[in-house]
């Protein structure tokens, strides 16, 4: 489906009215994180890897500036260092976003901390390092909610002693369990997270290969998760109707176009991941002012 056709669907099929109200027996209760700075509009501005359009992604400056630019949640990626420490980095390899080479998992935390994680974006950010998850949680606690994406390469078949258990322990240590949303493209991680901490919100990041053509509500039920995350490119007429019918919270990535943001908001999504939280904040404010 082309994005133009999707725009029309989103405009004319608002989330509250698709197929009429859902029947109580069809609705699963979903747990979502509590925002520290909730404005009550039932929509979350999520800074994708921080304010990554303006600062090097997944660095402390990108996270700090995201708050200044209107983010209500920051999204980050977590992998494991060679010595088993949860670190915040997106790629499996270091080459693109640091001055290091090879796989992140082959480096100890001390070795990773020697790398420059900012100059690839702009030389003025040469002082930026790869953060540990502990560092980010310490900063975020009491300040901003977090979407923690667990990277597929860090997931194993083991429930205990793996990345999921380590991340949950850190979240609990900083009393952030009510202010995080976990997610992963690896559906094993979703099951592990819910077994280890049933009450912590978890979102399924749509992975076509693992989904066996199941609809969003079927996937949410199968894995016992609380929300459905997908790319705006994957969103279809069938999915929109399904998400609305079962009142499943949905978060859409990665959207930087004002027009696309507006159409998704009109369609009733619960949040948008963006590299430009300031732009999304403006679009949200304009939408609410026009709706009054």
C-alpha positions in Angstrom: 0.0 0.0 0.0 1.3 3.4 -0.9 1.7 6.1 1.9 -0.8 8.3 0.1 -3.5 5.7 0.4 -2.5 5.1 4.0 -2.9 8.8 4.7 -6.5 8.6 3.5 -7.2 5.7 5.7 -5.8 7.4 8.8 -7.8 10.5 8.1 -11.1 8.9 7.7 -10.8 5.9 10.1 -10.1 7.4 13.6 -9.1 4.9 16.2 -12.1 5.4 18.5 -14.7 4.6 15.8 -13.3 1.8 13.6 -15.8 -1.0 13.5 -17.6 0.6 16.5 -16.6 0.1 20.1 -14.8 -3.2 20.9 -16.7 -5.7 23.0 -15.3 -6.1 26.5 -14.7 -9.8 26.0 -12.3 -9.0 23.2 -10.2 -6.4 25.0 -7.0 -7.4 26.8 -5.7 -5.2 29.5 -2.5 -3.4 28.5 0.1 -1.9 30.8 1.9 1.2 29.6 4.6 3.2 31.3 3.8 6.2 33.4 5.2 9.5 32.0 7.0 11.8 34.3 5.8 14.8 32.2 2.4 13.5 31.0 0.3 16.3 29.5 -2.8 14.1 29.5 -3.3 13.9 25.7 -2.9 10.1 25.5 -0.1 10.5 23.0 3.7 10.1 23.6 6.4 12.0 21.8 9.3 9.5 21.7 12.8 10.7 20.8 14.3 8.0 18.6 17.8 7.3 20.0 17.5 10.7 21.6 17.3 13.9 19.5 19.3 12.1 16.9 18.6 14.5 14.0 20.7 17.1 15.9 23.1 15.1 18.1 25.0 11.8 17.8 22.5 9.0 18.4 22.4 7.0 21.6 24.7 9.4 23.5 24.0 11.3 26.7 23.9 14.7 24.9 21.2 13.3 22.5 19.1 12.1 25.5 19.5 15.3 27.5 18.7 17.6 24.6 15.7 15.4 23.7 14.0 16.6 26.9 14.7 20.2 26.1 13.1 19.6 22.7 9.8 18.3 24.0 10.3 14.5 24.3 8.1 12.7 26.7 10.1 9.4 26.3 13.5 8.5 24.9 14.1 5.4 23.0 17.5 3.6 23.2 19.1 0.3 22.1 20.8 -2.0 24.6 23.4 -4.7 23.8 26.0 -6.5 25.9 29.8 -5.8 26.1 32.2 -8.7 26.0 32.2 -8.7 29.8 28.4 -8.7 30.0 27.6 -5.1 30.7 24.4 -3.6 29.2 25.6 -0.7 27.0 23.6 1.7 24.8 24.4 1.3 21.1 22.4 0.4 18.0 24.6 -1.4 15.5 26.2 -4.8 16.0 29.4 -3.3 14.6 31.2 -0.2 15.8 32.4 1.1 12.5 29.7 3.5 11.5 29.1 5.3 14.8 32.5 5.2 16.6 36.2 5.2 15.7 36.3 1.5 16.6 36.2 -1.5 14.3 34.4 -4.8 14.4 31.7 -6.2 16.6 30.7 -4.4 19.8 30.4 -7.8 21.6 34.1 -8.3 21.1 35.0 -5.3 23.3 35.0 -5.0 27.1 33.3 -2.0 28.7 36.7 -0.4 29.4 37.6 -0.8 25.8 34.3 0.6 24.6 34.7 3.6 26.9 37.9 4.5 25.1 36.1 5.1 21.8 34.8 8.3 20.3 31.1 8.0 19.8 30.4 11.5 18.5 32.9 12.7 15.8 31.2 10.6 13.1 28.3 13.1 13.5 30.3 16.2 14.0 33.8 16.8 15.4 32.4 19.1 18.1 30.9 15.9 19.8 34.3 14.1 20.0 33.9 13.9 23.8 30.8 11.7 23.6 31.2 8.1 24.7 29.1 4.9 24.5 26.9 5.1 27.6 26.1 2.2 29.9 22.4 1.6 30.5 23.1 2.3 34.2 24.3 5.8 33.3 21.2 6.5 31.3 18.9 5.2 33.9 20.6 7.3 36.6 20.0 10.3 34.4 16.4 9.4 33.4 15.1 8.4 36.9 12.6 11.0 38.0 13.0 12.8 34.7 11.8 11.0 31.6 10.4 7.6 30.6 12.4 5.2 28.4 11.7 2.7 25.7 14.5 0.1 26.0 14.9 -1.9 22.9 16.9 -5.1 23.5 19.0 -5.9 20.4 18.6 -9.2 18.8 22.3 -10.1 18.8 22.3 -9.9 22.6 19.3 -12.3 23.0 19.8 -16.0 23.7 17.6 -19.0 24.6 18.4 -18.6 28.2 16.0 -16.8 30.5 18.3 -16.4 33.5 21.6 -14.6 33.4 20.9 -13.0 30.0 20.5 -9.5 28.9 16.8 -9.3 29.9 17.5 -10.2 33.5 20.4 -7.8 33.7 18.4 -4.9 32.3 15.4 -5.6 34.6 17.7 -5.6 37.6 19.1 -2.1 36.6 15.6 -0.8 36.0 14.5 -1.9 39.4 17.7 -0.5 41.0 16.7 2.9 39.8 13.0 2.5 40.5 12.1 2.9 36.9 9.9 -0.2 36.5 6.8 1.9 36.1 8.4 4.3 33.6 9.9 2.0 31.0 8.6 0.2 27.9 10.7 -2.8 26.8 10.7 -3.9 23.2 12.6 -6.2 20.9 12.5 -7.6 17.3 13.5 -10.9 18.9 10.3 -12.5 20.2 12.3 -14.7 22.6 13.1 -11.5 24.5 9.5 -10.6 24.9 8.7 -14.0 26.5 11.7 -13.8 28.8 10.8 -10.3 29.9 7.2 -11.2 30.8 8.4 -14.3 32.7 10.9 -12.3 34.7 8.8 -9.3 35.3 5.1 -9.8 34.3 4.0 -6.3 35.3 6.6 -4.3 33.4 5.2 -3.0 30.0 6.6 -4.8 26.9 6.0 -3.9 23.3 6.3 -6.3 20.3 8.5 -4.8 17.6 7.1 -6.3 14.5 9.4 -8.9 12.9 7.9 -10.3 9.7 10.0 -13.5 9.7 8.8 -14.4 13.2 5.2 -13.4 12.8 3.8 -16.1 10.5 1.3 -13.7 9.0 -0.5 -13.3 12.3 -2.4 -10.1 12.9 -1.3 -7.6 15.6 -3.9 -8.7 18.1 -2.9 -12.4 17.6 0.8 -11.5 18.1 0.0 -9.4 21.2 -2.0 -12.2 22.7 0.5 -14.9 21.8 3.4 -13.2 23.4 1.4 -11.6 26.3 2.7 -8.1 25.5 1.1 -4.7 26.0 1.7 -2.8 22.8 2.5 -3.1 19.1 5.4 -1.2 17.5 6.0 -1.1 13.8 7.3 1.1 11.0 4.9 3.5 9.3 5.8 1.7 6.1 4.3 -1.5 7.5 1.0 0.0 8.7 -1.9 -1.1 6.5 -5.7 -0.8 6.3 -6.0 -4.3 7.8 -3.6 -3.6 10.7 -5.2 -0.2 11.5 -8.7 -1.9 11.8 -7.3 -4.7 13.9 -5.4 -2.4 16.3 -8.4 -0.2 16.7 -10.9 -3.1 17.2 -8.9 -4.6 20.0 -7.7 -1.2 21.4 -4.1 -2.2 21.3 -1.6 0.6 22.0 0.5 1.3 18.9 3.7 3.2 18.5 5.0 4.0 15.1 8.7 4.6 13.9 10.6 6.5 12.6 8.7 9.6 11.5 10.3 13.0 10.7 7.9 14.4 8.2 5.3 16.9 9.6 2.7 15.7 7.1 3.2 12.0 8.1 3.1 12.9 11.8 -0.2 14.7 11.4 -1.8 11.9 9.5 -0.7 9.3 12.1 -2.0 11.5 14.9 -5.3 11.9 13.2 -5.4 8.1 12.8 -5.2 7.7 16.6 -1.8 6.1 17.2 -0.6 6.3 20.8 2.9 7.6 20.0 5.5 8.3 17.4 9.2 7.7 17.4 11.0 10.6 15.8 14.6 12.0 15.4 13.0 15.4 15.7 11.0 15.7 19.0 10.7 19.4 18.6 9.0 19.1 15.2 6.6 16.4 16.6 5.8 18.6 19.6 4.8 21.4 17.2 2.6 19.1 15.2 0.9 17.7 18.3 0.2 21.2 19.6 -1.2 22.4 16.3 -3.4 19.3 16.1 -4.9 19.9 19.5 -5.4 23.7 18.8 -7.3 22.9 15.6 -9.4 20.2 17.4 -10.7 22.7 20.0 
